[in-house]
């Protein structure tokens, strides 16, 4: 009896499987044009993406990186005008950023911003530096500090202070000391000697081995003697 029941269950399961297969075949037959069309579209899109990457994006990236070398050499030589705008034979960072964007790498915005900063073009410097979004904490802090320098050039001291504080918070090492010193100087410029003193003492307590730490006593004593 048990054997008979088992055979009947197997038969029912087989019938369900056959019904399922039949339903799938029916659905496919009724919609095969749409299905094949969708699959064809997926294949075409995939091939288009691969073609774009191979024949356009990758060559553009290589071309952009090649264009960066002369500009980087000019930057290293502190020839910021040539580094930014080129010399007629090679492109500068400004044209590279405009033509290639991020294909040239995120650093192109940092380079262009620092060039503009050194040339005294503070608004343009900020425009470039704010586009830099690299993940490296040291470089990200540097970009923020350079924004602070640009705001100082524009005499927007509150924005400058915010940038220096954020830069110092990003890197808990000797680089932070430089940004804290800048923050303190800005505070003094704003007439807030008490807050400036806090920044200077933080350098003395946390980063005494930094370059700024060796000279920080003179900043502290100058403010304390005036109080």
C-alpha positions in Angstrom: 0.0 0.0 0.0 2.8 2.3 0.9 4.5 1.5 -2.3 1.4 2.4 -4.3 1.1 5.7 -2.4 4.7 6.5 -3.1 4.2 5.8 -6.8 1.2 8.0 -7.0 3.1 10.9 -5.3 5.9 10.5 -7.8 3.4 10.6 -10.6 1.8 13.7 -9.3 5.2 15.4 -8.9 6.1 14.4 -12.5 2.8 15.9 -13.7 3.5 19.2 -11.9 7.0 19.4 -13.4 5.6 18.7 -16.9 2.9 21.4 -16.3 5.6 23.8 -15.2 7.8 23.1 -18.2 4.7 23.4 -20.5 3.8 26.8 -18.9 7.3 28.1 -19.5 7.3 26.9 -23.1 3.9 28.5 -23.7 5.1 31.8 -22.1 8.3 31.7 -24.2 6.4 31.0 -27.4 3.9 33.8 -26.8 6.6 36.3 -25.9 9.7 35.1 -27.8 10.0 38.3 -29.9 10.0 40.5 -26.8 12.4 38.1 -25.0 14.9 37.9 -27.9 14.6 41.7 -28.4 15.4 42.3 -24.7 18.4 39.9 -24.8 19.6 41.5 -28.0 19.4 45.0 -26.4 21.4 43.8 -23.4 24.1 42.4 -25.7 24.2 45.6 -27.7 24.5 47.8 -24.6 27.2 45.5 -23.2 29.2 45.7 -26.4 28.7 49.4 -26.5 30.1 49.8 -23.0 33.1 47.6 -23.8 33.8 49.5 -27.0 33.5 52.9 -25.1 36.0 51.7 -22.5 38.4 50.2 -24.9 38.4 52.7 -27.8 37.5 56.0 -26.0 37.8 56.1 -22.2 41.1 54.1 -21.9 42.9 56.0 -24.7 41.6 59.3 -23.3 42.9 58.4 -19.8 46.3 57.5 -21.2 46.4 60.7 -23.2 45.4 62.8 -20.2 48.2 61.2 -18.1 50.7 61.9 -20.8 49.7 65.5 -20.9 50.2 65.8 -17.1 53.9 65.1 -17.2 55.1 68.5 -18.6 52.7 70.4 -16.3 54.0 68.4 -13.3 57.6 69.2 -14.2 56.8 72.9 -14.5 55.0 72.7 -11.1 58.0 71.0 -9.5 60.1 73.9 -10.8 57.7 76.4 -9.2 56.8 77.7 -12.7 53.1 78.0 -11.7 52.1 80.1 -14.8 53.3 77.4 -17.2 52.1 74.6 -15.1 48.6 76.1 -15.1 48.3 77.5 -18.6 50.9 75.6 -20.6 53.4 77.3 -23.0 51.8 76.8 -26.4 53.5 73.5 -26.9 52.2 71.5 -24.0 48.9 71.9 -22.0 48.7 73.2 -18.5 46.6 71.9 -15.7 43.7 74.3 -16.5 43.3 73.0 -20.0 43.9 69.4 -19.0 41.1 69.6 -16.3 38.8 71.2 -18.9 39.4 68.7 -21.6 39.9 65.5 -19.7 38.3 66.1 -16.3 38.8 63.3 -13.8 40.4 61.1 -16.5 43.6 63.0 -15.7 43.3 61.9 -12.1 41.9 63.8 -9.1 45.2 65.4 -8.5 44.7 67.7 -11.5 42.3 69.8 -9.5 44.8 70.0 -6.6 47.6 71.1 -8.9 45.5 73.7 -10.7 44.2 75.0 -7.4 47.7 75.4 -5.9 48.9 77.1 -9.1 46.0 79.6 -8.9 46.8 80.2 -5.3 50.4 81.0 -5.9 49.4 83.3 -8.7 47.1 85.2 -6.4 43.9 84.1 -8.1 42.0 83.1 -5.0 38.5 82.6 -6.3 39.8 80.3 -9.1 42.0 78.5 -6.6 38.9 77.7 -4.5 37.0 76.6 -7.5 39.6 73.9 -8.3 40.4 72.9 -4.8 36.8 72.2 -3.9 36.6 69.7 -6.8 39.4 67.6 -5.3 37.9 64.6 -3.6 40.8 62.3 -3.1 40.7 59.6 -0.4 44.2 60.1 0.9 43.9 61.9 4.2 47.1 63.9 4.0 46.3 65.3 0.5 42.7 65.9 1.5 43.9 67.9 4.5 46.3 69.8 2.2 43.4 70.7 -0.1 41.5 72.1 2.8 44.4 74.0 4.1 45.0 75.5 0.6 41.3 76.5 0.6 42.0 78.2 3.9 45.0 80.1 2.4 42.8 81.2 -0.5 40.2 82.5 2.0 42.9 84.4 3.8 43.9 86.0 0.5 40.2 87.1 0.2 40.2 88.3 3.8 37.4 85.9 4.6 38.9 84.8 7.9 36.0 82.9 9.3 36.0 80.6 6.3 39.7 80.3 6.5 39.6 79.3 10.1 37.0 76.6 9.4 39.2 75.1 6.7 42.3 75.1 8.9 40.5 73.4 11.7 39.1 70.7 9.4 42.5 70.2 7.9 44.1 69.7 11.3 41.3 67.3 12.3 41.9 65.1 9.3 45.6 64.3 10.1 46.7 63.5 13.6 50.4 63.9 12.9 53.0 66.7 12.5 51.1 68.0 9.4 48.3 69.0 11.8 50.7 71.4 13.6 51.1 73.6 10.5 47.3 73.8 10.1 46.8 74.6 13.8 49.4 77.4 13.6 47.6 78.9 10.6 44.3 78.7 12.6 46.0 80.5 15.5 47.3 83.3 13.2 43.9 83.7 11.7 42.3 84.0 15.1 44.8 86.7 16.0 43.9 88.5 12.8 40.2 88.3 13.9 41.1 89.7 17.3 40.5 86.4 19.2 43.8 86.1 21.0 42.3 83.6 23.5 41.3 81.1 20.8 44.7 81.6 19.1 46.4 80.7 22.4 44.4 77.5 22.5 45.7 76.5 19.1 49.3 77.3 20.0 49.1 75.4 23.3 47.7 72.4 21.4 50.8 72.4 19.2 53.0 72.6 22.2 51.2 69.7 24.0 50.5 67.4 21.1 53.2 68.1 18.4 56.3 69.4 20.3 58.6 67.6 17.8 57.1 69.4 14.8 58.8 72.3 13.1 56.1 74.5 14.4 56.5 73.0 17.9 60.1 74.3 18.2 59.1 77.9 17.8 55.6 77.8 19.4 56.8 79.3 22.7 57.3 82.7 21.2 53.7 82.7 20.0 52.4 81.7 23.4 54.6 84.1 25.4 53.6 87.0 23.1 49.9 86.5 23.7 50.3 85.7 27.5 52.5 88.8 28.0 49.9 91.0 26.4 47.1 89.7 28.6 
